[in-house]
C-alpha cells in the first residue's frame, strides 16, 4: 500500500511512524515546510508543503491529521483524486458538513474511516467479545472518566468534541444502540477560553442502557477508564495500561441484627490482554479495508453519529436542558 499522511503535527507524526513500520508510508505533507522536511527525511519518503504536488505522488490512500477546521477542504480534495481516506476525529467541526463528506464517500465508493482510536484498544475488543458471548449478561450502564491536563495541541474545540467523542463512540459500540437523549453540565474554567474545559454528560440509549461520561483538561494526571455494569458481571477497564478486571459477588447467609458485617463472596478475575498499540491496529484495519474494499471498524457513519451526540451535548451545555435526538 502507498499511503500519504497530510498533517504531520503531533498525531500525524504518529501516523507516519506506524505506517512506516507497516511499509505503507509513501509521502507526507504539511503546510509547514520545515516540519514536512523533518518527517519526510526521518522516514525517507517524499515530503511536500503543497497539496497539488503531494497528489502527484503514486498513492492508494491518505490519512488526514490536520486541525479539524481544515478536514472538509482536504477530505474533498482527497476524494476528488479518487483516494480512500482516514480522517482523524472529529470529521469536521459541523455535523452538516460531515454529513456531506460521508455521503460523498458513499456515492463515490470511497473507503472512509474515522480515527476513533479507542475502539481499536485491545481491552475494548476483549470486552466486546465477552459481552457478545452472553456469559456476563446484558449491559445495564456504562461510565467513563477521561481527564488530564490541558493539551497544547488543541486550539479549535473544547473537551467534548476532543475527548468525550471517544467515549461516545465506545459506548455506542459496546451497547450496540444509538443515543436518544443527552444532558450535559460543565463549562469553561477560564471564561476567556471560548471552549468548555470540563463536562459531565449523561446519555440514554435506545435499548435502555445509560452512559455517564466525565471529561476535563483540569486534572494534573491522565486517567482513561471505563466501567461496564452488566446483569451478571462488573467490568473495569484501564485504557492506558490495557488491563481489565471482571468481578461478581454472592451474598451469603447473614445475621439480620448485624448489618454492619454482611458477608459477600467475591469472584474477581484479572484478564491478561496482550498489549498492542491501538494506532497500529487502527492503521492495519484501514489498510485491510482499502485492500479488500470492506468497511473499516469505524466508518464515516460511525464518526458522524458520534459527532451528532457530541454536538447535542454542547447544545445541552449551552441551553442547560436535556436534548432529545
N, C-alpha and C positions, 0 to 999 in steps of 0.2 A: 504494500500500500504506500502511496505517496500522499502524505497529509501535511498541509501547511498550517501554521499557527499565526493567527492575526492578534496582535497584542501580547507583548512579552514583558509585562509588568510582573508582579508577584505571582499571580495564578498562571499566567501564560508561560512563565519560565518553568513552572512545574509541568505544564502540558508538554513543553519542548523536551524536558528531561525524560519523561515517561515514554513519549513517542520515539525518542532517540533510542532508548533501551529496547523498544519493540521493533527497531529497524524500520520505522514508518515515518520518521520526520524528513520532510522534503525541502521545506523552506520556512522562514519566519519573516514576519512583517511587523513593523511598529513605526508610528509617526516620529518617534524619537530615533533618529539615525544612529546615534551613538549606542543606544540600548540594543537596537536591532543588530548592529555590527557585533557587539559583545556576545549576544546569544548565538548568532549565526556562526561566529568563529569558534565559540565554545563547542558546538556540536557539528562543526564542519559542514554546514549547509548554506545555501544561498540566503542572503538577507536583504530586505528591502524596506524603504520608508515610503514607497508609493504603491498604492493598491494596483494600479494598472500594470506596473512592472511585475508585481507579485503574481498576478493572474497569468502572466506569460509562462510561468513555470508549469511543468507537467504535474498536475495534481489530480488526485481522485476525490479528495475531501478536505475540509477545512474545519479547524476549531477556532472559536471566537472567544477571546478572553479580554476584551476591551471594556472600558466603562459602559455601564448599561445604557446610557443615553446615546451611545453610538451603535448599539446592536442592530437596530432596524435597518439603517442605511447599509451597513456592512453585510448583514444577512441577505438583503435583497440583491446586492451585487454578487454574492457567492452563488445564490440560486440562479441568477441571470447567466452565470457561466456554467450552469448545469452541474454544479458540485454538491455533494452531500455535506451536511454540516452538523456540528455540535456547538451549541451556544451556551455559555455559562449562564446560570440563573442570575436575576430574573431575565426572561426572554427580552423584554423591554421594560420601560417604566410606565407603560399604559396598556391596559388589557385589550382595548380595541385594536391597537397596533400589533400586539402579539397575536391576536386572532387572525389578522391579515397575513402575517408571516406563516402561521400554521396552515392556513387554508392554501396559500401559495405553494407550500411544500407538498401538500396533499394533491393539489391539482397537477403539479409538475412531476409527481412521482419521486420526489427528493427525500432521502433519509434525513429526518430532523430529530436530533437528540438534544436533550437539555441537561446541563451539568448539575444535577442534584446528587452530589457525591455520596451523601449518607445512605442512600438506598443501595449503594454498592459496598457498604461496610459489611464484612463477613458476619458480624454479630446480628445484623438485620436479616441477612439471608438465612441464618440458622433459626432465628426466632420465627420467621415467616414459615419455614418448613415445619417446625414443631406445631405451630398453630393450625396449619393446613391438614396435618395428620390427625388432628382432633383429640389427641390423648390428654391435652391440658385444658380442654373445654373451650367455651366461646369467649371472645374478647368482650370485656364489660367497660373498662375505662383505660385511657392512655394518659400518661403525664410525662412532660419533658422539662428539662432545665438546660438552657443553652446560654451561658453567661461568660463574660470575660471583660478585659479592659478594652478601651476604645481602639479599634483598628485604624491606623492612619491611612490604609489603602482605600477606605470608603469615604466618598465625598458627595455622592449624588442620591443617597437614600438613607432611610432610618433603619432601626434594628428589626422592624417587622419584615420588610422586603429583603433585607440582607441575611438575617439569621432565622427568624421564625418560619420562613418559607421552606427551610429544610425539614423542620418537624411537621409542618402541614403535609408535605409530600410523604414522609414516612408514615404518618398516621393514616393517610388515605390508602397507602399501600398495605399496611397491616390490617386495617379494619375492612378493607375491600368494599368501601362505601364512600359516598360523597357527602360533603358538609352541607347542612341545610340551614344552619344559623351560626352567627358569630357574635360574641360580646367581648370587648376589649377595655381594659383600664391601663393607665400608664401615661407616658408623655415625655417631654424633654426634661433633662436635669438642668441644663443651662438654656434658658429661654431663647437666647440668641442663636442657638444651633440650627434652627429651622427644621429639625427632624426629631422624632421620638428616640430617646435613649434607653427606655425601659418599657416593657409591656407584659401584661398577663392576659392571655387570650383563652377564652372558653369556646370550644367548638362542639356542635352537636351534629352527629352523622345520621344519615337517613335510616340506618339499620338499628339505631338506638344507642350506639356507642358514644360516649362522651370523651372529649380530649381537653386537657389543660396544658397550656404552654407558658413557660416563663422564659423571657429573653431580656438581656440587658448588656450594655457596654460599660457597666459601672463596677463590676466585680474584679478585685485585684488578681484573681487567678481564674484559669479556664476550666469550665465544667461543661461536659457534654453527656447528659444522662437521659435515659428513657425507662419508664416503669410501665409495665403492662399487667393489669389485673384481669385474670381470666377466671372462669367459673370453677376451675379445679386447681389452678396454679397461679403463682405470682412471679413475674419475670423482672429482674433488674439488669439493665444494660448500661455499660460504660463504653461509649463510642471510642474514646481516646485509647484506652487500654485494651479495647476489644475483648471485654470479659462479659460473661452472662451468668447470672445466678438465678436458679429456679427454686421456689420453695412452696411447701404446702404444710398444713398442720392438722392435727386431730385433737379434739377436746376429750380428755379422759374424765373418769368419774371424779367428782369433787364435792366438798362439804359446803352446802349452801350457806352455812353460817360463817364461812371464811372466804369471802370474795376477793380478799387481798392476794391469796395464794391459789390461783386457778391453774391446774396442771394442763399444759399443752405439749403435745408430742410433735416436734418439728422435723420435717424432712427437707433438708437443704442440699441441693446439688449444684456444684460449680461446673459449668460447661467449658471444656477446653476448645477454644476456637483458634484455628491456625491463623496467625497474624498475617494480614495481607494489606498492601496499600490500596485503599478504596479508589484512588485516582487511576491506578494501573488497571484495576478491574473495570472501571468506567471506560477507559480507552480501549481495552480489549473487547468489551461489549460493543462499543461503537464500530470498531474495525470489523467485527463479525457481522454486525447489522448491515454495514456497507457492502461487504463481500457477498453476503447471502441474500441481500435485498429483503431483510426482515425488520420487524420493529425492534428498536433498541429497548432496553429495560425502562428507561424514562423517555417517553415520547414527547413530541411537541404539545400534544393534547394534555399530557400529564403536567407539563410545565405551565400550560395555560390555566388549567383548573386550580393549581396551587396558587398561581398569581391572583386568580379571582377571589380566592379565600383571603389572601393577604391584603388585597385591596379592600375587601369588605371589613377586615379587621381595622384597617386605617380609617375607614369611614365610621365605624363604631366608635373609635377613639375620638374622632372629631365631634361626632354628634351625641356621644355619651348615651347610646342606646343599642339594643340588640338589633342586628341586621339579619334579615332573612334572605337566603339565596334561592 
